[in-house]
Amino acid sequence: MEQVVNWLNGILWSDPVIYICLGVGLLFSVLTRFLQVRHIKEMVTLMFQGKSSKEGISSFQAMSLALSGRVGTGNIAGTATAIAFGGPGAVFWMWAIAFIGASSAFIESTLAQIYKVKQDGQYRGGPAYYIEKGIGWKWFAVAFALSALLAMSVLLPGTQSNSIATGLKNAFNITPNVTGIILVVIIGLIIFGGVKRIANVAQLVVPFMALAYILISFVIIAMNISELPGVLSLIFKSAFGADAAFGGMIGMAISWGVKRGIFSNEAGQGTGPHAAAAAEVSHPAKQGLVQAFSVYIDTLLVCSATAFMILFTGMYNTVGADDTVIYRGLAGVEPGPGYTQAAIESALPGFGSSFVGIALFFFAFTTIMAYYYIAETNIAYLTFGKNNKVPMFLLKVVLLFATYYGAIRKADLAWTLGDIGVGLMVWLNLIAILLLAKPALAALKDYEIQKKQGLDPVFNPEKLGIKNADYWVNEYNKDNNEKEKLTS
């Protein structure tokens, strides 16, 4: 089985795919005139605007829900494995895919808003919806929905629970079996409460833990500030093969940096659009900009925090493609959360292991919550929002089983299955957003024109020649009129 899994992973994450991911992000950056730089102030402002309604959640809740999927084990364990197999240069390529990937996140999240629908009294949307409505390929939409369902409910939850189990075993000597049971109970209580409960938990837990984690990293950076120029030099030199020790790893640095970067920030993967579609906004570009900023939070802040702590303290090992040891700073520790725990422990004795164990727990269990929501949305798509109580219940059972199984299985198998899940979605979603760039770019231009006129942008798809944006044509004005009557 492991041979088949590794073979499939090799196809999905071959070198051409890595460079296609970089190329698509760069293309969208150019087409949007690098909105990730031009509109960064607007991103922050929009994040705190807008309120939830009975149909949708606020922009901040939607971003928190997307961040709960993005900020997870990829930030702690994923960054560590990128350094272990790609060298310090992998960190640069994680930054690169985050910077250019922010434009991909804008495109896919804006599309999710354009083509969202109202099902069972709440907003639903994502790649399956915009593929069917925007491209008209029902079969392709179903293929994405099935791949997302497989990835989110079977392949990816185990990656998160495995890292939680490893972190808690290192910190508190809690056995993986016990960790798995605890996770199943807590996650079960939350996901049986619906999207509003998931969003409410995410908006409380994710910002708090992310800030605490970044604060600890700042303390360690401050303690080792004299090392900063050397570490930055090491990252940049290694990224382009100019470092003496890591010079031969440029290909691995790019491969692992991009792969782990996408695993962490999910830009272009097609996961973020599900949360983006649930937001209550007056214009799709608003949520597109908010979701683009969440990529920065994930990679440029949280992943960088992990990378700097590991590299400042030297608590990592790096091996080449032929398993030769290139750098050894931490004997007897497998690549993953153990690197981060050892890094913090070396700077703050008696604190590192427990803090990372707790951080991993919160980061990863909120990610599993987000996985459930994404899987639920695709069930809703496949069943047309009707008669889906049995499939939804089965989904919960399968996801909880995958979570428990992931906690007790080998780490390398968990990560490989997770990579396959990400790869399946990336392949299909990148094709879709390349074909659907035009309506997303039209929405961005429309938003910018209205902002220049001093207006609060409102979306009219018919004016822009965008077809099948049925919610905005048939229901948006009706919903707004009803809300005005209730508040007047």
N, C-alpha and C positions, 0 to 999 in steps of 0.2 A: 504493500500500500504506500509506504513512504517513497518508493521509487517513482510510482505514478504521480504522487503529489508533487514531488520535486521536479519531475518532467513537465507537468502542467504549469507550475510556477515559473519554470525557465522560459516557457513560451510566452506567457502573459507579461513577464517582466524582462524580455530580451532587450538588448541594447537599442534596437530601432524604436521600441515603445518608449524607452526613457527619453530619447531625443525628440520623439513626437510630442511628449508631454511638455517638454521645455519649449518646443516650437509653437505649440498651440497657445501657451501662455504669452509668449513673446508677440505672436500675431495679434491677440486680443489687446495686449498692451498698446501696440501701435494703432490699431483701429479705434481704440477709445482715447487715444492721445494721452496715454498713461494717466488715466483717471485715478489710479491708486496714489498718485502724487498730487495731481491737481485738486482733488476733492477730499483730501484727508481731513480738513477741518469740518467739511460738510458731513462726513461719515460720523464723526464724534457727536456733532449736534443732533443729527437724525436719530442716533442711538437712544436718546432720552426723550424723543418726541413720540406722540401717538399713544393711544390708550387701548386696552383690550376691550372686547365686546363679547356678546354671547356667542358670536360665530367665530371670532378670531382672538389672537393674543397680541400683546403690544410688541412694538419693534424690539424693545429690550428683552422681552421674554423670548421672542423668536431667535434673537441673537444668542441668548443664554442657552436655549435649546440646541441651537447649532453648535455652540461652543462646548456644550456637554458631550456632543459627539466628537468634536475636534480635540478638546483638551482631555487627554486620557493617557493610557499607557504609552502611546507613541511619543509623548513629550518627555517621559522619564526613562522608560525602558527602550523605546525606539531610538531616541537620540544616542543612548549608550551603545546600542548595537550598530548604529551607523558609524560611530567612532571606532568600534571594535573591528569592523570589517571593511570600512572605507577610509579609516584614518581621520585625523583632525580636519583634513580638507573636505570631508563629507558635510561638515557644519556649514561651510560656505555655500554648497549646493543646496542645502536645506533652506538657507536664506534666499538663494536665487529663485527656487521654485515657489517660495512664499511670496516674494515680491511680484514676480510676473503672474503667479497663480491667483493673486488678488483680482486681476482683471477677469480671469476665468470664473471665479466665484461670483463676480458681479453679473456676468452674462447669464450663468445658469440660474441664479437666484431671481434675476429680473424676469427671465422666461417663466419661472415658476409662478410669479405673481401675475404675469400677463395671461397665462392660460389656466389659472386656478379655477376651481369649481366649488360649489357649496353642496356638501353631502352630509346627510344626517344632522343638519343644522350647524355644521362647522366647515371651515375652509379646508380644502384638500388640494394638493398639487405636488409637482415634482417631475422628474424626467419622463415617466410613463405618460403623464398628462400632456406635457408639451410636445412630446414626440407624436402622439396621436393627433392633437389639435393643430400643431404647427407644421408638421411634415406630412401627416396623413397616413403614416405607416402603422397601422394597428398591430401588425405582427411584430414589428420592431419594438413597439411600446410594451407589448406583452413579454417579449424577450427580456427587456430591461426590468420589468416588474418582477419576473421570475428570478432573474439573477440577483436583484436587490433583496428579494425575500430569502433566497438561499444564503447570501452573504450575511445579512443582518440577523437572521434567526439561528443559523447553524455554524457558519465559518468564523465569524468575527467575535461573538461574545466570549468564546474561550480564550482569545488573545488577552482580553481585558482581565478576566477572572484568573488566568494563569499568573499574570503579573501581580495581581492583588495577593494571591496565595504565596508567591515567592517573597513579596515584600513583608507580609505578616509573619511568614516563617522565619525570615532573617531577623525581624525586629522583636517578635514576641514568642517565637517558637510555637506558633499555632499551626496545627497540622492542616494540610490542604483540604482534607475531608470536612473538617469543622468550618474552615473558611467558605467552602462551597455551600454548605448548609445555611450559614449566616446570610450569604449573598442571595440565595434563592428566596429566603423568607423576606428580606428587606425589599428586594426588587419586586417580588410578587405583590407585596402590599401596595407598592407605588403604581405598577403598570395596570393593576386591576382598577385603579382610580381614574384612568383616562388621561387625555392629553393635557387638560388644565392642571391636574395634579403633577404631571411630569414637568410642565413648564414652571409651576410654582416652586417645586423642589430645585430645579435647575437654576432659576434666577437667584436663589439664596445660596446654594452650595458652591456653584462654579466660580462666581466672582470672589467669594471669601477665600476659597482654597487657592485660587490663582494668585491673589494678592499676597497671601501668607507665604506661598512658595517663592514668589519673586522677591519678597522682602528678605527671606533667608538667603537667597542667592546674592543679594546686594551686600549683606553682611559678610559673606565669604569673599566676595569680590573686593570689598573694602579691606579685608584682612590681608589680601594678596595683591593689592593694587599695583605693586611694583612689577608684578608678573604680566600685567595687561599688555604692554607692547609686544612682549615675546610671544604670548599666546595668540594675539591677533596676527602677528607675522607668521607663526606656525600654521594657522588656519589658511591664510591666503597663499602661502608658498606651497602647502600640501595640496591645495585645491587645483593648482596648475602644474604640479609635478616638479616644483623648484626646490623642495626641501630634500636634504641629503638622505634622511632616514625614510621618508614617505614618498620620495620622488617617483617610484615606480607604480604608485597606486592611483594615478589620476583617473583611470577608467573605473576603478572600484569606488573612488571618492564620488564621482558623478553618479554612478549607478545607485549606491547606497544612500547618498544624500537626497537624490530625487525620489527614490522609492520610499524612504522613511519620511521625507518631507510631505509627500502626498498622503501617506498613511496617517500622518499626524494632522495636517491642516485640511485634508480632504478636498482641496480646491480642484474642481474639474471632475471629481469622482461621482458627483450626483447625489450626495447625501444632504448637503446643506440646503438645496432647493426645497426639500420636504418641509423643513422648519420655516423657510422663507415664505412659502405659500400660505402658511397659517397666520401670518401677520395681518393686522388691520391697518392698512395704509391707503392714502389717496392716489398714489402713483407707484407703479412697479419699481422704478429706478430708486426710490427711497430705500426700499428693503434691500435692493441689490447693493447699494453703497454700504449699508450697515453690515451685510454679510461679508463684503470684501474686507472690511476692517477687522472682522473676527479672525481672518487668516493671519493678520499681523499680530493680534493678541496671542494666537496659538503658537506661531513659530518664532517670530522676531522677539517675543517676550519670554514665553514659558520654555520653549525648546532651547533658546539661547541661554536662559538661566541654568538649565541642566548642563549644557555643553561647557559653559564657563566654569561651573563648579568642578566638573570632572577634569577639565584640562588644567585649571589652576593648581589643583592638588596632585595631578599626575596619577589619579586612581583609575587607571584603565589599562587594558591590553589591546594591542592591534595585531592581527594576523593577516598574512597575505593570501592570495588566491590558492597557493599550494600548501596552506596551513603553516608556513614558516612564521615564527614569531618576529615581528618587526619592532614592537615595543612592549615591554612587560613592566607594569607598575603595580600590579595587583595579582599576586599569585593565588590560584585556587578559587577564583570567583568567575562564574559564568557570565557572559555578556548579558546585560539587562539591568534591572533595578539595583542589583548589588553594587554596581559601579557608583551610582548616585548616592546610595546609602554610605558606602565607604568614603566618598568624597566629603559629604557633610560631617560624617563621624570624625574624620581626620582633623577637620577645622573646629568642630564643636563636639568634643568627646561626650558620649552618653546621650546624645540627642539625635544624631543623624539617622540611625536605623529606624527608630520609632517614628520620627517625623515623616520620612519618606514612605514608610509603611502606611501611615494614616493618610498622607496625601494621595498615594496610589489608590487606596481604598475609595476615597471620595471621587477622585478624577475618573477612575475606571468604572465605578458603579453608575455614575451619571452618564457615562458613555453608553453603557448597556441599556439604560433607560431610553436614550436617544435612538439606539438601534431598534428598540421595540417600536418606537413611534414611526420610524421609517418603514419598518416591515408592515406595521398596521396600515399605513397609508397605501402601500402597494396591494395589500389584501383588499382594501376598499376599492382600489382601481379595478382589480381583477373581478370583483363581485358586483361592480357598478353601485357600490354603496348599499346593496340590498341583501337581505338574508345572509348576513355575514357573522352572525353570533357564533356559530359552530367553528368556522375557520379562525375567527379571532381568538376563541378559547384555545384551540389547538396550537395556534401561534404562541400564545403565552406559555403553554406547557413545553413546547419544543425549545423555545428560547431559554427557559429556566433550566431545562435538562442540559442544553449546550453550555450554559454558564457553569453548572456544577461539574460537568465532564471536563471542561477546560481547566478548572481549578486543580484537577488531580492528574492531568496528563503531562507529557514531556513538553518543555518550553519550546524546543525547536520545531516540533510538529504543530504546536499551537500557532506559532508565528507564520509558518509556511502556509497553513490553511487560511490564516488571516490575509496574507499577501494575495492568495488566489481570489479571495472574496473581493478585495479592493481592485485587483486587476480586471476581473470580470466587469465590474461597474464602470471603471475608467474607460475601457475599450468602447463600450456602448455609448456612454454619455459624451465622450469627446466627439464622436461622429455626429451625434445629435446637435450639440451646441455649435459645431462648425457649420452645419446646414441651416441652423436657426439664428445665426448671428445678426441677420438683417433686422428683425423686429426688436431685438434687444438694443441694438445700436440706435434704431429709430426712437425707442423709448428714452434712451439717454439724451439724445439731441433735443427731444421735446421737453424733457425735464429742464435741461440747461436753458432753453429759450424762455420758458415760463419763469424760471428763477431770475433771469436778467430783466424781465418785465416787472419784477417785484411781486410776483404772485406766489401763492402756495400751490405748487403744481398739482393738477388733477388730470387723470388719464382718460383720453378718449381714443380708443383704438381705431374707430371708423375714420376719424380725421387723419390718422397716420397710415391708413390702408392696411391695417393688421386684421386679418380674418380669424374667426373662431375664438375670439377672446370673449366668450359668451357672458361670463359673469359681469364684466365691465359694461357690456352693452345692455344686458337685460335686467341685472339685479343691483348694480352699484348705486344708481340714483334712487331706486326704490328703497334700498336699505337705509340710505342716508336720510331720506324723507321720513321714514319710520322713526329713526333715531332722534331727528329734530322734533318730531311730535311728542316723543316721550320726555324730552328735556325741556320743552316749552311750557 
